[in-house]
Amino acid sequence: ELCPPHRVYEPLDVDDTTKLISLDTPSILANLRNRYGLDKIYTYVANVLIAVNPYHEMHGLYGDATCGRYRNQPLGSLPPHPFAIADTAYRAMRFDKQSQA
């Protein structure tokens, strides 16, 4: 096992793994495991979104209210979410007048 549960690599719960003190596989996996245990299934690696399947329904994760919270917000100002990535890409497309695909 790459990240045994009995060994603690960092006591942090960070939204963006680039903020970890040690940016190695065990530290990244420990952070993902910790966040997963807190029902935080999304984590950034800079501007890339990592999603961990929660294997259960998570109420309130999507919807108009959640989408609205992420509208026009800088990436990283709110917890990681696909709506943040989508809004950032949309705003870049409108500003640059180029497809983000």
MMTF fields as JSON, N, C-alpha, C and O atoms, coordinates in Angstrom:
{
  "mmtfVersion": "1.0.0",
  "mmtfProducer": "UNKNOWN",
  "numBonds": 403,
  "numAtoms": 404,
  "numGroups": 101,
  "numChains": 1,
  "numModels": 1,
  "chainsPerModel": [1],
  "groupsPerChain": [101],
  "chainIdList": ["A"],
  "bondAtomList": [4, 2, 8, 6, 12, 10, 16, 14, 20, 18, 24, 22, 28, 26, 32, 30, 36, 34, 40, 38, 44, 42, 48, 46, 52, 50, 56, 54, 60, 58, 64, 62, 68, 66, 72, 70, 76, 74, 80, 78, 84, 82, 88, 86, 92, 90, 96, 94, 100, 98, 104, 102, 108, 106, 112, 110, 116, 114, 120, 118, 124, 122, 128, 126, 132, 130, 136, 134, 140, 138, 144, 142, 148, 146, 152, 150, 156, 154, 160, 158, 164, 162, 168, 166, 172, 170, 176, 174, 180, 178, 184, 182, 188, 186, 192, 190, 196, 194, 200, 198, 204, 202, 208, 206, 212, 210, 216, 214, 220, 218, 224, 222, 228, 226, 232, 230, 236, 234, 240, 238, 244, 242, 248, 246, 252, 250, 256, 254, 260, 258, 264, 262, 268, 266, 272, 270, 276, 274, 280, 278, 284, 282, 288, 286, 292, 290, 296, 294, 300, 298, 304, 302, 308, 306, 312, 310, 316, 314, 320, 318, 324, 322, 328, 326, 332, 330, 336, 334, 340, 338, 344, 342, 348, 346, 352, 350, 356, 354, 360, 358, 364, 362, 368, 366, 372, 370, 376, 374, 380, 378, 384, 382, 388, 386, 392, 390, 396, 394, 400, 398],
  "bondOrderList": [1, 1, 1, 1, 1, 1, 1, 1, 1, 1, 1, 1, 1, 1, 1, 1, 1, 1, 1, 1, 1, 1, 1, 1, 1, 1, 1, 1, 1, 1, 1, 1, 1, 1, 1, 1, 1, 1, 1, 1, 1, 1, 1, 1, 1, 1, 1, 1, 1, 1, 1, 1, 1, 1, 1, 1, 1, 1, 1, 1, 1, 1, 1, 1, 1, 1, 1, 1, 1, 1, 1, 1, 1, 1, 1, 1, 1, 1, 1, 1, 1, 1, 1, 1, 1, 1, 1, 1, 1, 1, 1, 1, 1, 1, 1, 1, 1, 1, 1, 1],
  "groupList": [{"groupName": "GLU", "atomNameList": ["N", "CA", "C", "O"], "elementList": ["N", "C", "C", "O"], "formalChargeList": [0, 0, 0, 0], "bondAtomList": [1, 0, 2, 1, 3, 2], "bondOrderList": [1, 1, 2], "singleLetterCode": "E", "chemCompType": "L-PEPTIDE LINKING"}, {"groupName": "LEU", "atomNameList": ["N", "CA", "C", "O"], "elementList": ["N", "C", "C", "O"], "formalChargeList": [0, 0, 0, 0], "bondAtomList": [1, 0, 2, 1, 3, 2], "bondOrderList": [1, 1, 2], "singleLetterCode": "L", "chemCompType": "L-PEPTIDE LINKING"}, {"groupName": "CYS", "atomNameList": ["N", "CA", "C", "O"], "elementList": ["N", "C", "C", "O"], "formalChargeList": [0, 0, 0, 0], "bondAtomList": [1, 0, 2, 1, 3, 2], "bondOrderList": [1, 1, 2], "singleLetterCode": "C", "chemCompType": "L-PEPTIDE LINKING"}, {"groupName": "PRO", "atomNameList": ["N", "CA", "C", "O"], "elementList": ["N", "C", "C", "O"], "formalChargeList": [0, 0, 0, 0], "bondAtomList": [1, 0, 2, 1, 3, 2], "bondOrderList": [1, 1, 2], "singleLetterCode": "P", "chemCompType": "L-PEPTIDE LINKING"}, {"groupName": "HIS", "atomNameList": ["N", "CA", "C", "O"], "elementList": ["N", "C", "C", "O"], "formalChargeList": [0, 0, 0, 0], "bondAtomList": [1, 0, 2, 1, 3, 2], "bondOrderList": [1, 1, 2], "singleLetterCode": "H", "chemCompType": "L-PEPTIDE LINKING"}, {"groupName": "ARG", "atomNameList": ["N", "CA", "C", "O"], "elementList": ["N", "C", "C", "O"], "formalChargeList": [0, 0, 0, 0], "bondAtomList": [1, 0, 2, 1, 3, 2], "bondOrderList": [1, 1, 2], "singleLetterCode": "R", "chemCompType": "L-PEPTIDE LINKING"}, {"groupName": "VAL", "atomNameList": ["N", "CA", "C", "O"], "elementList": ["N", "C", "C", "O"], "formalChargeList": [0, 0, 0, 0], "bondAtomList": [1, 0, 2, 1, 3, 2], "bondOrderList": [1, 1, 2], "singleLetterCode": "V", "chemCompType": "L-PEPTIDE LINKING"}, {"groupName": "TYR", "atomNameList": ["N", "CA", "C", "O"], "elementList": ["N", "C", "C", "O"], "formalChargeList": [0, 0, 0, 0], "bondAtomList": [1, 0, 2, 1, 3, 2], "bondOrderList": [1, 1, 2], "singleLetterCode": "Y", "chemCompType": "L-PEPTIDE LINKING"}, {"groupName": "ASP", "atomNameList": ["N", "CA", "C", "O"], "elementList": ["N", "C", "C", "O"], "formalChargeList": [0, 0, 0, 0], "bondAtomList": [1, 0, 2, 1, 3, 2], "bondOrderList": [1, 1, 2], "singleLetterCode": "D", "chemCompType": "L-PEPTIDE LINKING"}, {"groupName": "THR", "atomNameList": ["N", "CA", "C", "O"], "elementList": ["N", "C", "C", "O"], "formalChargeList": [0, 0, 0, 0], "bondAtomList": [1, 0, 2, 1, 3, 2], "bondOrderList": [1, 1, 2], "singleLetterCode": "T", "chemCompType": "L-PEPTIDE LINKING"}, {"groupName": "LYS", "atomNameList": ["N", "CA", "C", "O"], "elementList": ["N", "C", "C", "O"], "formalChargeList": [0, 0, 0, 0], "bondAtomList": [1, 0, 2, 1, 3, 2], "bondOrderList": [1, 1, 2], "singleLetterCode": "K", "chemCompType": "L-PEPTIDE LINKING"}, {"groupName": "ILE", "atomNameList": ["N", "CA", "C", "O"], "elementList": ["N", "C", "C", "O"], "formalChargeList": [0, 0, 0, 0], "bondAtomList": [1, 0, 2, 1, 3, 2], "bondOrderList": [1, 1, 2], "singleLetterCode": "I", "chemCompType": "L-PEPTIDE LINKING"}, {"groupName": "SER", "atomNameList": ["N", "CA", "C", "O"], "elementList": ["N", "C", "C", "O"], "formalChargeList": [0, 0, 0, 0], "bondAtomList": [1, 0, 2, 1, 3, 2], "bondOrderList": [1, 1, 2], "singleLetterCode": "S", "chemCompType": "L-PEPTIDE LINKING"}, {"groupName": "ALA", "atomNameList": ["N", "CA", "C", "O"], "elementList": ["N", "C", "C", "O"], "formalChargeList": [0, 0, 0, 0], "bondAtomList": [1, 0, 2, 1, 3, 2], "bondOrderList": [1, 1, 2], "singleLetterCode": "A", "chemCompType": "L-PEPTIDE LINKING"}, {"groupName": "ASN", "atomNameList": ["N", "CA", "C", "O"], "elementList": ["N", "C", "C", "O"], "formalChargeList": [0, 0, 0, 0], "bondAtomList": [1, 0, 2, 1, 3, 2], "bondOrderList": [1, 1, 2], "singleLetterCode": "N", "chemCompType": "L-PEPTIDE LINKING"}, {"groupName": "GLY", "atomNameList": ["N", "CA", "C", "O"], "elementList": ["N", "C", "C", "O"], "formalChargeList": [0, 0, 0, 0], "bondAtomList": [1, 0, 2, 1, 3, 2], "bondOrderList": [1, 1, 2], "singleLetterCode": "G", "chemCompType": "PEPTIDE LINKING"}, {"groupName": "MET", "atomNameList": ["N", "CA", "C", "O"], "elementList": ["N", "C", "C", "O"], "formalChargeList": [0, 0, 0, 0], "bondAtomList": [1, 0, 2, 1, 3, 2], "bondOrderList": [1, 1, 2], "singleLetterCode": "M", "chemCompType": "L-PEPTIDE LINKING"}, {"groupName": "GLN", "atomNameList": ["N", "CA", "C", "O"], "elementList": ["N", "C", "C", "O"], "formalChargeList": [0, 0, 0, 0], "bondAtomList": [1, 0, 2, 1, 3, 2], "bondOrderList": [1, 1, 2], "singleLetterCode": "Q", "chemCompType": "L-PEPTIDE LINKING"}, {"groupName": "PHE", "atomNameList": ["N", "CA", "C", "O"], "elementList": ["N", "C", "C", "O"], "formalChargeList": [0, 0, 0, 0], "bondAtomList": [1, 0, 2, 1, 3, 2], "bondOrderList": [1, 1, 2], "singleLetterCode": "F", "chemCompType": "L-PEPTIDE LINKING"}],
  "groupTypeList": [0, 1, 2, 3, 3, 4, 5, 6, 7, 0, 3, 1, 8, 6, 8, 8, 9, 9, 10, 1, 11, 12, 1, 8, 9, 3, 12, 11, 1, 13, 14, 1, 5, 14, 5, 7, 15, 1, 8, 10, 11, 7, 9, 7, 6, 13, 14, 6, 1, 11, 13, 6, 14, 3, 7, 4, 0, 16, 4, 15, 1, 7, 15, 8, 13, 9, 2, 15, 5, 7, 5, 14, 17, 3, 1, 15, 12, 1, 3, 3, 4, 3, 18, 13, 11, 13, 8, 9, 13, 7, 5, 13, 16, 5, 18, 8, 10, 17, 12, 17, 13],
  "groupIdList": [1, 2, 3, 4, 5, 6, 7, 8, 9, 10, 11, 12, 13, 14, 15, 16, 17, 18, 19, 20, 21, 22, 23, 24, 25, 26, 27, 28, 29, 30, 31, 32, 33, 34, 35, 36, 37, 38, 39, 40, 41, 42, 43, 44, 45, 46, 47, 48, 49, 50, 51, 52, 53, 54, 55, 56, 57, 58, 59, 60, 61, 62, 63, 64, 65, 66, 67, 68, 69, 70, 71, 72, 73, 74, 75, 76, 77, 78, 79, 80, 81, 82, 83, 84, 85, 86, 87, 88, 89, 90, 91, 92, 93, 94, 95, 96, 97, 98, 99, 100, 101],
  "secStructList": [7, 7, 1, 7, 6, 6, 1, 7, 1, 7, 7, 7, 7, 7, 1, 5, 4, 4, 4, 1, 1, 1, 7, 1, 2, 2, 2, 2, 2, 2, 2, 2, 2, 2, 2, 2, 2, 6, 6, 7, 7, 3, 3, 3, 3, 6, 6, 3, 3, 3, 3, 7, 7, 7, 1, 1, 7, 7, 6, 6, 1, 1, 1, 2, 2, 2, 2, 2, 2, 2, 6, 6, 7, 7, 6, 6, 1, 1, 7, 7, 7, 2, 2, 2, 2, 2, 2, 2, 2, 2, 2, 2, 2, 2, 2, 2, 6, 1, 7, 7, 7],
  "xCoordList": [0.841, 0.0, 0.89, 1.844, 0.567, 1.387, 1.272, 2.225, 0.127, -0.101, -0.789, -2.011, -0.039, -0.66, -1.402, -0.888, -2.596, -3.381, -2.754, -3.086, -1.857, -1.265, -0.113, 0.325, 0.379, 1.504, 0.991, 0.282, 1.337, 0.888, 2.017, 3.133, 1.723, 2.722, 2.63, 3.648, 1.432, 1.224, -0.137, -1.093, -0.25, -1.533, -2.492, -3.452, -2.235, -3.014, -4.129, -4.049, -5.149, -6.224, -6.148, -6.721, -5.445, -5.243, -6.064, -6.166, -6.65, -7.452, -6.59, -7.042, -5.358, -4.451, -3.184, -2.454, -2.936, -1.798, -0.456, 0.54, -0.405, 0.865, 1.267, 2.397, 0.347, 0.656, 1.208, 1.546, 1.301, 1.864, 3.348, 4.033, 3.837, 5.253, 6.092, 7.091, 5.677, 6.352, 5.422, 4.338, 5.839, 5.015, 5.475, 6.053, 5.194, 5.528, 4.27, 3.251, 4.342, 3.165, 2.532, 1.316, 3.287, 2.649, 1.929, 0.848, 2.508, 1.867, 0.596, -0.413, 0.643, -0.543, -1.655, -2.805, -1.32, -2.328, -2.879, -4.069, -2.021, -2.49, -3.463, -4.48, -3.16, -4.064, -5.402, -6.462, -5.348, -6.592, -7.401, -8.625, -6.719, -7.414, -8.072, -9.215, -7.363, -7.905, -9.121, -10.146, -9.011, -10.123, -11.314, -12.461, -11.049, -12.117, -12.874, -14.101, -12.147, -12.768, -13.644, -14.531, -13.397, -14.185, -15.257, -15.865, -15.484, -16.428, -16.027, -16.883, -14.752, -14.233, -13.635, -12.456, -14.463, -14.049, -13.276, -12.743, -13.201, -12.461, -11.229, -11.275, -10.12, -8.855, -8.15, -8.192, -7.509, -6.738, -5.298, -4.744, -4.714, -3.27, -3.034, -3.112, -2.746, -2.694, -4.068, -5.04, -4.175, -5.48, -6.122, -7.029, -5.655, -6.228, -7.053, -6.626, -8.241, -9.134, -9.045, -9.201, -8.794, -8.816, -10.152, -10.553, -10.836, -12.104, -11.958, -11.483, -12.368, -12.362, -13.808, -14.607, -14.155, -15.53, -15.944, -15.305, -17.017, -17.431, -18.206, -18.407, -18.641, -19.408, -20.689, -21.221, -21.186, -22.502, -22.975, -22.18, -24.284, -24.844, -24.48, -24.549, -24.098, -23.743, -24.714, -24.642, -25.609, -26.627, -26.031, -25.147, -26.519, -26.087, -24.791, -24.308, -24.215, -22.93, -23.1, -22.194, -24.263, -24.552, -25.879, -26.603, -26.194, -27.461, -27.218, -26.078, -28.305, -28.219, -27.534, -26.741, -27.83, -27.223, -25.706, -24.949, -25.272, -23.829, -23.172, -22.103, -23.795, -23.257, -23.107, -22.093, -24.116, -24.081, -22.962, -22.393, -22.641, -21.535, -20.21, -19.365, -20.013, -18.736, -18.65, -17.577, -19.764, -19.785, -18.925, -19.083, -18.018, -17.133, -16.197, -15.778, -15.868, -14.932, -13.569, -13.517, -12.485, -11.16, -10.95, -11.409, -10.264, -9.964, -9.171, -8.15, -9.643, -8.979, -9.572, -9.212, -10.477, -11.08, -12.17, -12.512, -12.711, -13.699, -13.166, -12.218, -13.758, -13.29, -13.322, -14.145, -12.436, -12.377, -13.729, -14.448, -14.058, -15.331, -15.284, -14.614, -15.987, -16.035, -16.618, -16.232, -17.539, -18.111, -17.032, -17.111, -16.043, -14.948, -14.123, -13.769, -13.818, -13.049, -13.854, -13.31, -15.148, -16.003, -16.111, -16.022, -16.304, -16.44, -15.138, -15.161, -14.015, -12.715, -12.494, -12.04, -12.811, -12.66, -13.596, -13.205, -14.823, -15.798, -15.325, -15.376, -14.864, -14.397, -13.17, -13.045, -12.259, -11.074, -11.484, -10.908, -12.477, -12.96, -13.564, -13.33, -14.335, -14.952, -13.889, -13.989, -12.888, -11.84, -10.936, -10.658, -10.478, -9.545, -10.235, -9.593, -11.561, -12.35, -11.828, -11.811, -11.395, -10.898, -11.482, -11.743, -11.681, -12.154, -11.118, -9.914, -11.59, -10.69, -10.476, -9.829, -11.017, -10.887, -9.5, -9.209],
  "yCoordList": [-1.167, 0.0, 1.236, 1.329, 2.181, 3.381, 4.331, 5.039, 4.35, 5.287, 4.559, 4.64, 3.85, 3.117, 4.066, 5.143, 3.697, 4.596, 4.888, 5.903, 4.032, 4.243, 5.247, 5.698, 5.599, 6.527, 7.905, 8.03, 8.917, 10.271, 11.002, 11.089, 11.521, 12.25, 13.751, 14.411, 14.277, 15.689, 15.822, 15.18, 16.623, 16.75, 17.73, 18.18, 18.064, 19.107, 18.551, 17.432, 19.342, 19.111, 20.298, 21.352, 20.134, 21.257, 21.082, 19.984, 22.191, 22.189, 21.994, 21.413, 22.474, 22.414, 21.682, 22.147, 20.552, 19.726, 20.415, 20.014, 21.439, 22.144, 22.907, 23.386, 23.024, 23.692, 22.734, 23.154, 21.446, 20.477, 20.748, 21.215, 20.46, 20.644, 19.69, 20.092, 18.415, 17.407, 17.035, 16.496, 17.317, 17.01, 15.677, 15.619, 14.607, 13.263, 12.406, 12.823, 11.218, 10.352, 10.055, 10.197, 9.652, 9.375, 10.586, 10.442, 11.766, 12.975, 13.318, 13.683, 13.203, 13.488, 12.506, 12.909, 11.214, 10.212, 10.391, 10.18, 10.778, 11.019, 12.19, 12.138, 13.242, 14.392, 13.991, 14.369, 13.226, 12.776, 11.887, 11.999, 11.008, 10.127, 10.947, 10.685, 11.92, 12.766, 13.542, 13.593, 14.144, 14.902, 13.994, 14.379, 12.806, 11.843, 11.502, 11.404, 11.325, 11.037, 12.166, 11.949, 13.377, 14.557, 14.874, 15.945, 13.931, 14.11, 15.267, 15.899, 15.54, 16.544, 15.778, 15.422, 15.53, 14.629, 15.325, 14.659, 16.649, 17.394, 18.04, 18.589, 17.963, 18.552, 19.087, 18.464, 20.23, 20.796, 20.314, 20.006, 20.26, 20.238, 21.409, 21.273, 22.554, 23.826, 24.079, 24.251, 24.105, 24.35, 23.081, 23.156, 21.928, 20.632, 20.121, 20.211, 19.585, 19.091, 17.571, 16.874, 17.065, 15.628, 15.32, 16.008, 14.289, 13.865, 12.435, 11.564, 12.191, 10.848, 10.415, 11.12, 9.263, 8.776, 8.517, 7.725, 9.182, 9.007, 7.712, 7.328, 7.036, 5.789, 5.946, 4.968, 7.179, 7.425, 8.788, 9.619, 8.991, 10.258, 11.368, 11.198, 12.492, 13.651, 14.778, 15.366, 15.068, 16.085, 17.483, 17.741, 18.366, 19.758, 20.031, 21.163, 18.998, 19.18, 19.901, 20.596, 19.728, 20.35, 21.084, 20.924, 21.872, 22.612, 24.074, 24.532, 24.791, 26.203, 27.054, 27.936, 26.797, 27.595, 27.389, 28.35, 26.153, 25.858, 26.464, 27.067, 26.312, 26.885, 28.398, 28.968, 29.039, 30.487, 30.967, 32.035, 30.175, 30.549, 30.638, 31.461, 29.801, 29.735, 30.71, 30.895, 31.329, 32.238, 33.47, 34.144, 33.739, 34.924, 34.95, 36.024, 33.789, 33.711, 33.232, 32.344, 33.788, 33.317, 31.863, 31.446, 31.113, 29.718, 29.651, 30.324, 28.84, 28.688, 29.543, 29.377, 30.458, 31.289, 30.543, 30.921, 29.492, 28.623, 27.193, 26.918, 26.283, 24.891, 24.319, 24.735, 23.375, 22.78, 22.219, 21.606, 22.44, 21.976, 22.073, 22.954, 21.18, 21.278, 22.612, 23.107, 23.195, 24.486, 25.565, 26.467, 25.498, 26.478, 26.349, 27.353, 25.125, 24.887, 25.369, 26.031, 25.039, 25.424, 26.945, 27.503, 27.614, 29.066, 29.727, 30.695, 29.222, 29.772, 29.617, 30.55, 28.447, 28.214, 29.123, 29.676, 29.274, 30.125, 31.577, 32.236, 32.071, 33.455, 33.663, 34.705, 32.681, 32.778, 32.785, 33.514, 31.974, 31.921, 33.274, 33.767, 33.855, 35.155, 36.257, 37.124, 36.225, 37.235, 37.088, 38.062, 35.844, 35.586, 35.441, 35.512, 35.234, 34.997, 33.795, 33.792, 32.757, 31.517, 30.345, 30.439, 29.244, 28.019, 27.532, 27.661, 26.975, 26.436, 24.933, 24.291, 24.379, 22.927, 22.582, 21.415],
  "zCoordList": [0.0, 0.0, 0.0, 0.773, -0.875, -1.012, 0.166, 0.491, 0.8, 1.897, 3.039, 3.167, 3.87, 4.97, 5.912, 6.214, 6.383, 7.226, 8.577, 9.189, 9.07, 10.393, 10.375, 11.433, 9.198, 9.114, 8.704, 7.706, 9.453, 9.161, 8.448, 8.959, 7.279, 6.516, 6.787, 6.992, 6.789, 7.082, 7.748, 7.312, 8.775, 9.48, 8.818, 9.443, 7.55, 6.897, 6.028, 5.522, 5.871, 4.924, 3.974, 4.25, 2.86, 1.947, 0.677, 0.129, 0.22, -1.001, -2.242, -3.229, -2.196, -3.34, -2.91, -2.035, -3.525, -3.108, -3.33, -2.729, -4.175, -4.352, -3.087, -2.987, -2.118, -0.845, 0.207, 1.313, -0.134, 0.808, 1.017, 0.107, 2.195, 2.491, 1.644, 1.047, 1.596, 0.774, -0.363, -0.139, -1.563, -2.721, -3.315, -4.4, -2.56, -3.018, -2.966, -2.415, -3.538, -3.636, -2.28, -2.151, -1.267, 0.03, 0.62, 1.192, 0.491, 1.035, 0.273, 0.875, -1.038, -1.853, -1.512, -1.335, -1.418, -1.094, 0.325, 0.562, 1.258, 2.627, 2.652, 3.344, 1.902, 1.838, 1.215, 1.715, 0.124, -0.517, 0.426, 0.49, 1.157, 2.106, 3.221, 3.594, 3.742, 4.8, 4.301, 4.98, 3.12, 2.559, 2.264, 2.493, 1.761, 1.479, 2.767, 2.762, 3.853, 5.146, 5.652, 6.477, 5.158, 5.531, 4.479, 4.507, 3.549, 2.424, 1.516, 0.898, 1.435, 0.498, -0.673, -0.661, -1.683, -2.761, -3.866, -4.753, -3.833, -4.856, -4.246, -3.145, -4.986, -4.556, -5.792, -6.853, -5.658, -6.768, -6.727, -5.672, -7.919, -8.114, -9.056, -10.277, -8.468, -9.199, -9.813, -9.077, -11.149, -11.765, -12.33, -13.159, -11.882, -12.269, -11.088, -9.937, -11.384, -10.335, -10.251, -11.254, -9.046, -8.778, -8.105, -7.167, -8.584, -7.98, -7.482, -8.212, -6.238, -5.649, -5.502, -4.885, -6.062, -6.015, -4.57, -3.878, -4.101, -2.702, -2.458, -1.306, -3.515, -3.416, -2.612, -2.088, -2.514, -1.931, -2.437, -2.875, -2.364, -2.827, -1.847, -0.63, -2.405, -1.577, -1.919, -2.998, -1.0, -1.213, -1.119, -0.302, -1.953, -1.923, -2.65, -2.656, -3.271, -3.947, -5.282, -5.743, -5.891, -7.182, -7.074, -6.091, -8.062, -8.065, -8.374, -8.448, -8.551, -8.924, -7.859, -8.188, -6.597, -5.522, -5.479, -5.344, -5.594, -5.585, -6.804, -6.701, -7.95, -9.188, -9.052, -9.455, -8.486, -8.314, -7.411, -7.634, -6.385, -5.472, -6.21, -5.861, -7.228, -7.946, -9.117, -9.69, -9.473, -10.623, -10.341, -9.323, -11.268, -11.229, -10.023, -9.592, -9.479, -8.362, -8.868, -9.719, -8.377, -8.788, -8.358, -7.294, -9.185, -8.867, -7.566, -7.418, -6.631, -5.344, -4.237, -3.071, -4.583, -3.542, -2.775, -1.654, -3.371, -2.741, -2.791, -3.526, -2.026, -2.062, -3.482, -4.296, -3.781, -5.121, -5.559, -4.771, -6.832, -7.376, -8.897, -9.436, -9.6, -11.063, -11.542, -12.601, -10.775, -11.165, -11.209, -12.043, -10.349, -10.35, -11.624, -12.242, -12.014, -13.245, -14.451, -15.335, -14.491, -15.616, -15.722, -16.816, -14.581, -14.602, -15.039, -15.799, -14.571, -14.963, -16.462, -17.124, -16.994, -18.44, -19.236, -20.264, -18.762, -19.452, -19.479, -20.517, -18.325, -18.275, -19.156, -19.8, -19.195, -20.054, -21.525, -22.332, -21.867, -23.24, -23.644, -24.747, -22.741, -23.042, -23.159, -24.028, -22.3, -22.302, -23.53, -24.229, -23.782, -24.884, -26.226, -27.274, -26.192, -27.387, -28.176, -29.407, -27.412, -28.002, -27.229, -26.03, -27.933, -27.304, -26.284, -26.507, -25.17, -24.154, -24.336, -23.508, -25.413, -25.671, -26.128, -26.39]
}
